[in-house]
Amino acid sequence: MRFANLATFAVAAAVLSGVAMNVAVQAQPDPEEKPLPHATPLPPPDSLKPGAPTDIGDADQKLPQDKPVQLNGMTVLCTGTGSSKDNTDWQKYPVRVEFSNAAAQFLSGMHVKLAGGGDAVTEFTCWAPWVLIQAPAGSSYKLTASLAGRADSPVKSATFTVPSSGQKRVDIAFPEIKANE
């Protein structure tokens, strides 16, 4: 047997002889081992830098993920990430709005405005790619969406009527937003 230092030999001898020993062994740098490179953190995007212009006010309602919220007579749910998108309870919502980019990748961080009958109903930000809506069957809405915190975000809209059964899927695509952007 070959041992690198006396401490290693003492521990090996104690193990072989069955004698318990308290030996303090300090790690020594290996002269041939190169240090691990440290990653340089990326700077935050311009939209997250202090003082960046935004398209939303300070009173914006930020929805929690996977928790239904009552807003002006309707239930709204922000979800669609990880295993929560497989929750069978979400099928009970008559409307599912999905946000995507040019590569059909889901987008999150949407500032959403809902209007019904020409009147504003609610406004919120969803940090997940789906917005589920439970509202009276037959009611019609216009949904307008843009990327929260980005004054340069394109604004997209869609109109829909809440079905009396099943789930209506409303796709809102942002082809201006490239893949992985």
JOBELDA-V380537 format. One record per pair of residues at least 24 apart in sequence whose ideal C-beta (glycine too) atoms are under 7 Angstrom apart, sorted by the first residue. I is the first residue (numbers start at 1). J is the second residue. Records with the same first field share a line. If there is no record, write none. Layout:
BEGIN
I=J  J
END
This chain:
BEGIN
47=149  150
48=149
52=149
53=151
54=149  151
55=111  146  150  151  153
56=111  125  148
60=125
61=123  124
62=124  125
63=124  125  126
65=127  128
71=122  124
72=121  122
74=133  134  135
75=134
76=124  131  133
77=132
78=126  127  128  131
79=128  130  132
80=106  128  129  130
81=128  129
90=132
91=167
93=132  133  134  167
94=134  137  162  163  167  168
95=132  133  160  162  168  170
96=130  132  167  169
97=130  131  133  143  170  172
98=129  130  169  171
99=129  145  172
100=171  173
101=174  177  178  179  181
102=175  177  178  179
103=179
105=179
107=174  177
109=147  148
110=145  147  148
111=145  146  148
112=143  145
113=144
114=141  143
115=141  142
116=140  141
135=162
136=162
137=162  163  164
138=162  164
143=170
145=172
END
